[in-house]
Amino acid sequence: MSGVDEAAFRALARRIQNGAGVALDAYKDKCIRRRIAVRMRACGVHTYAEYESVLERTPAEYEQLRDALTINVTRFFRNVETWERLAAGFLPGLWAPTGPLRIWSAGCASGEEAYSLAILAAELAEARDRPQALERVAIDATDIDRESLARAQAARYRPEALTEAPAGLRARYFEADGDQYRVAERIRRRVRVRALDLSREPPPERAYDLIVCRNVVIYFDRPMQERLFLAFADALRSDGILVLGKVETLLGPARERLTLVDARERIFRRSA
């Protein structure tokens, strides 16, 4: 990239941070450029300076750009091996039969992960012959993308969102709603959906039993990744569990506080 193009990109980045409210300096440079390029093509422009002019003329483009920068793809029980490992090897030990269970789905996208966690808890409560224990489960589902959060609140999904869900769960935890499926009300009640920018805001609560943040941290640069890992460690109770995406690696000082307990599924336990 020429010096002129680089200067144009930096000027554009400053405008985006001010106009869209996205902290671009926390994201990996290649990721930012790739997603800005998507919107440039959609607007029919070819240079950063031209796209900056589009933003100046059309403030509504900021919302389209924000969505492009924060886009997420997910499904219920995506990477089913991770869910099986959680259900069999970790969740029963995290959740005392008569106690609460507090979970944070960080970067929840359109909610499939958070509701999958609630379903997992419901299955464990049923297995213990304590279905009423589900009322003691509280799940915070956070993301920055406004459209994804709206879908999470609605809890309505196309059939393809359930393609990885174990057999039988659709009948037990979803209700037909036209050509879509809606998460059952007893599951929806356990999930609190809210906006939160991981790069700027602290965790919503403390002393979580379980934090799931998969395929989110990879989009941030290393200093931000290290800050996030420390924030996750702070937000977990002693012996609490953190689940990352399979391509993500724990970095920085948090390695002194989080112990890898399942290398394949990228599961870590907070030390006392």
C-alpha positions as CSV (number, residue, x, y, z in Angstrom):
1,M,0.0,0.0,0.0
2,S,1.3,3.4,-0.9
3,G,1.9,6.2,1.6
4,V,-1.1,8.0,0.1
5,D,-3.4,5.0,0.5
6,E,-2.1,4.4,4.0
7,A,-2.9,8.0,5.0
8,A,-6.3,7.6,3.5
9,F,-7.0,4.4,5.4
10,R,-5.9,6.0,8.7
11,A,-8.2,9.0,8.0
12,L,-11.0,6.6,7.3
13,A,-10.4,4.6,10.4
14,R,-10.6,7.8,12.5
15,R,-13.9,8.7,10.9
16,I,-15.3,5.1,11.5
17,Q,-14.3,5.1,15.2
18,N,-16.0,8.5,15.7
19,G,-19.1,7.7,13.6
20,A,-19.7,4.0,14.2
21,G,-18.4,3.7,17.7
22,V,-16.2,0.7,17.0
23,A,-12.8,0.7,18.6
24,L,-10.8,-0.3,15.5
25,D,-7.4,0.0,17.2
26,A,-8.3,-3.2,19.1
27,Y,-8.9,-5.3,16.0
28,K,-6.4,-7.0,13.7
29,D,-5.6,-4.7,10.7
30,K,-6.2,-7.4,8.1
31,C,-9.7,-8.1,9.5
32,I,-10.6,-4.5,9.4
33,R,-9.4,-3.9,5.9
34,R,-11.2,-7.0,4.6
35,R,-14.5,-6.1,6.1
36,I,-14.3,-2.4,5.0
37,A,-13.6,-3.7,1.5
38,V,-17.0,-5.6,1.6
39,R,-18.8,-2.3,2.2
40,M,-16.7,-0.4,-0.4
41,R,-17.8,-2.9,-3.1
42,A,-21.4,-2.7,-2.0
43,C,-21.2,1.1,-2.3
44,G,-19.4,0.9,-5.7
45,V,-16.3,2.8,-4.6
46,H,-12.7,1.8,-5.0
47,T,-10.6,3.9,-2.7
48,Y,-10.6,4.7,1.1
49,A,-11.0,8.4,0.3
50,E,-14.1,7.6,-1.8
51,Y,-15.6,5.5,0.9
52,E,-15.0,8.2,3.5
53,S,-17.0,10.6,1.2
54,V,-19.8,8.0,1.2
55,L,-19.9,8.0,5.0
56,E,-19.9,11.8,5.0
57,R,-22.8,11.9,2.6
58,T,-24.8,8.9,3.9
59,P,-24.7,8.6,7.7
60,A,-26.9,5.5,7.5
61,E,-23.9,3.7,6.0
62,Y,-22.3,3.7,9.4
63,E,-24.8,1.1,10.6
64,Q,-24.1,-1.1,7.5
65,L,-20.4,-0.8,8.2
66,R,-20.8,-1.6,11.9
67,D,-22.7,-4.7,11.0
68,A,-20.0,-5.8,8.6
69,L,-17.2,-5.2,11.1
70,T,-19.0,-7.3,13.8
71,I,-20.6,-10.0,11.7
72,N,-20.9,-13.5,13.3
73,V,-21.8,-16.9,12.0
74,T,-23.1,-19.5,14.4
75,R,-25.5,-22.3,14.9
76,F,-27.0,-24.2,17.9
77,F,-24.4,-26.6,19.3
78,R,-21.8,-25.6,16.7
79,N,-18.8,-28.0,17.0
80,V,-20.8,-30.6,18.8
81,E,-17.7,-32.2,20.3
82,T,-17.2,-29.1,22.5
83,W,-20.7,-29.3,23.8
84,E,-20.4,-33.0,24.5
85,R,-17.2,-32.4,26.5
86,L,-18.9,-29.6,28.5
87,A,-21.9,-31.7,29.3
88,A,-20.0,-34.8,30.3
89,G,-16.8,-33.5,31.8
90,F,-17.4,-30.1,33.2
91,L,-20.9,-28.8,33.7
92,P,-21.9,-31.4,36.4
93,G,-19.0,-30.4,38.5
94,L,-19.6,-26.6,38.0
95,W,-23.2,-26.8,39.0
96,A,-24.0,-28.0,42.5
97,P,-27.4,-29.8,42.6
98,T,-28.9,-27.2,44.9
99,G,-26.9,-24.1,43.9
100,P,-27.0,-21.5,41.1
101,L,-25.3,-21.6,37.8
102,R,-24.0,-18.4,36.3
103,I,-22.7,-18.3,32.7
104,W,-21.5,-15.6,30.3
105,S,-21.7,-16.1,26.5
106,A,-19.3,-13.4,25.4
107,G,-19.8,-12.5,21.8
108,C,-23.1,-14.3,21.6
109,A,-23.9,-13.2,18.0
110,S,-27.6,-14.0,17.4
111,G,-28.0,-16.1,20.5
112,E,-27.6,-19.7,19.4
113,E,-24.7,-20.2,21.8
114,A,-26.4,-18.7,24.8
115,Y,-29.6,-20.8,24.3
116,S,-27.5,-23.9,23.7
117,L,-26.0,-23.3,27.1
118,A,-29.4,-23.0,28.6
119,I,-30.6,-26.2,26.9
120,L,-27.5,-28.0,28.2
121,A,-28.4,-26.8,31.8
122,A,-32.0,-28.0,31.3
123,E,-30.8,-31.4,30.2
124,L,-28.6,-31.7,33.3
125,A,-31.4,-30.6,35.5
126,E,-33.7,-33.3,34.0
127,A,-30.9,-35.9,34.3
128,R,-30.7,-35.1,38.0
129,D,-34.5,-35.4,38.3
130,R,-34.5,-31.7,39.4
131,P,-36.2,-29.9,36.5
132,Q,-37.0,-27.0,38.7
133,A,-33.3,-26.3,39.2
134,L,-33.3,-24.7,35.8
135,E,-34.8,-21.6,37.5
136,R,-31.4,-21.1,39.2
137,V,-29.6,-20.7,35.9
138,A,-28.6,-17.2,34.8
139,I,-26.9,-16.6,31.4
140,D,-25.6,-13.3,30.2
141,A,-25.5,-13.1,26.4
142,T,-23.5,-10.1,25.2
143,D,-22.5,-8.8,21.8
144,I,-21.9,-5.5,20.0
145,D,-23.9,-6.1,16.9
146,R,-27.4,-4.5,17.1
147,E,-29.0,-6.8,14.5
148,S,-27.6,-9.9,16.0
149,L,-28.8,-8.9,19.5
150,A,-32.3,-8.2,18.0
151,R,-32.4,-11.8,16.7
152,A,-31.2,-13.1,20.0
153,Q,-34.0,-11.3,21.8
154,A,-36.6,-12.6,19.3
155,A,-35.2,-16.2,19.7
156,R,-36.6,-17.2,16.3
157,Y,-34.3,-19.2,14.0
158,R,-34.4,-20.8,10.5
159,P,-34.3,-24.7,10.5
160,E,-30.6,-24.6,9.3
161,A,-29.6,-23.1,12.6
162,L,-30.4,-26.4,14.2
163,T,-28.5,-28.7,11.8
164,E,-25.8,-29.5,14.5
165,A,-28.3,-29.9,17.4
166,P,-28.4,-33.4,18.9
167,A,-31.4,-35.5,17.9
168,G,-34.5,-34.9,20.0
169,L,-33.7,-31.4,21.3
170,R,-35.7,-29.7,18.6
171,A,-38.9,-31.3,19.9
172,R,-38.2,-30.6,23.5
173,Y,-36.9,-27.0,23.4
174,F,-38.3,-25.4,20.3
175,E,-41.7,-24.4,19.1
176,A,-42.7,-24.2,15.4
177,D,-43.3,-20.6,14.4
178,G,-44.3,-20.5,10.7
179,D,-41.2,-21.6,8.7
180,Q,-39.0,-20.9,11.7
181,Y,-38.5,-22.3,15.2
182,R,-38.7,-20.3,18.5
183,V,-36.8,-21.2,21.6
184,A,-39.2,-22.5,24.3
185,E,-40.1,-19.9,26.9
186,R,-38.6,-21.7,29.8
187,I,-35.2,-21.6,28.1
188,R,-35.6,-18.0,26.9
189,R,-36.2,-16.9,30.6
190,R,-32.7,-18.1,31.5
191,V,-30.9,-15.8,29.0
192,R,-30.4,-12.1,29.5
193,V,-29.4,-10.4,26.2
194,R,-27.5,-7.1,26.3
195,A,-25.2,-5.0,24.3
196,L,-21.5,-5.0,25.4
197,D,-18.3,-4.0,23.6
198,L,-15.6,-6.4,24.8
199,S,-12.9,-4.0,23.7
200,R,-14.2,-1.2,25.9
201,E,-16.4,-2.4,28.7
202,P,-15.8,-4.7,31.7
203,P,-17.6,-8.1,32.1
204,P,-21.3,-7.7,33.1
205,E,-20.8,-9.5,36.4
206,R,-18.3,-11.4,38.4
207,A,-17.9,-14.9,39.8
208,Y,-19.2,-16.7,36.7
209,D,-19.0,-20.5,36.8
210,L,-18.5,-20.7,33.1
211,I,-17.5,-18.2,30.3
212,V,-17.8,-19.2,26.7
213,C,-16.1,-16.9,24.2
214,R,-15.5,-18.8,21.0
215,N,-14.0,-17.4,17.7
216,V,-14.2,-13.8,19.0
217,V,-10.8,-13.1,20.4
218,I,-9.0,-14.0,17.2
219,Y,-10.3,-10.7,15.6
220,F,-8.4,-8.6,18.2
221,D,-4.8,-7.6,18.2
222,R,-2.5,-9.2,20.8
223,P,-2.5,-6.5,23.4
224,M,-6.3,-6.5,23.4
225,Q,-6.4,-10.3,23.5
226,E,-4.2,-10.3,26.6
227,R,-6.5,-7.8,28.3
228,L,-9.5,-9.8,27.5
229,F,-8.0,-13.0,28.8
230,L,-7.2,-11.3,32.1
231,A,-10.8,-9.9,32.2
232,F,-12.2,-13.4,31.7
233,A,-9.9,-14.7,34.5
234,D,-11.1,-11.9,36.8
235,A,-14.7,-12.7,36.0
236,L,-14.5,-16.4,36.8
237,R,-14.9,-17.9,40.2
238,S,-12.2,-20.1,41.6
239,D,-12.2,-23.4,39.5
240,G,-14.5,-21.7,37.0
241,I,-14.2,-22.7,33.3
242,L,-13.3,-20.7,30.2
243,V,-14.0,-22.1,26.7
244,L,-12.3,-20.6,23.7
245,G,-12.6,-21.3,20.0
246,K,-10.5,-24.2,18.7
247,V,-8.1,-21.9,16.8
248,E,-7.6,-19.6,19.7
249,T,-4.6,-19.6,22.0
250,L,-4.4,-18.2,25.5
251,L,-1.8,-15.4,25.7
252,G,0.0,-13.2,28.2
253,P,-0.3,-13.0,32.0
254,A,-3.6,-14.9,32.1
255,R,-1.7,-18.1,31.5
256,E,-0.6,-17.9,35.2
257,R,-4.2,-18.0,36.3
258,L,-5.9,-20.2,33.7
259,T,-4.9,-23.9,33.3
260,L,-5.5,-25.8,30.1
261,V,-7.6,-28.8,31.0
262,D,-8.7,-29.9,27.5
263,A,-6.3,-29.0,24.6
264,R,-8.6,-30.3,21.8
265,E,-11.6,-28.3,22.9
266,R,-9.6,-25.3,24.2
267,I,-11.1,-25.5,27.8
268,F,-9.3,-23.7,30.7
269,R,-9.9,-23.8,34.4
270,R,-9.2,-20.8,36.7
271,S,-6.8,-21.7,39.5
272,A,-7.7,-20.7,43.1
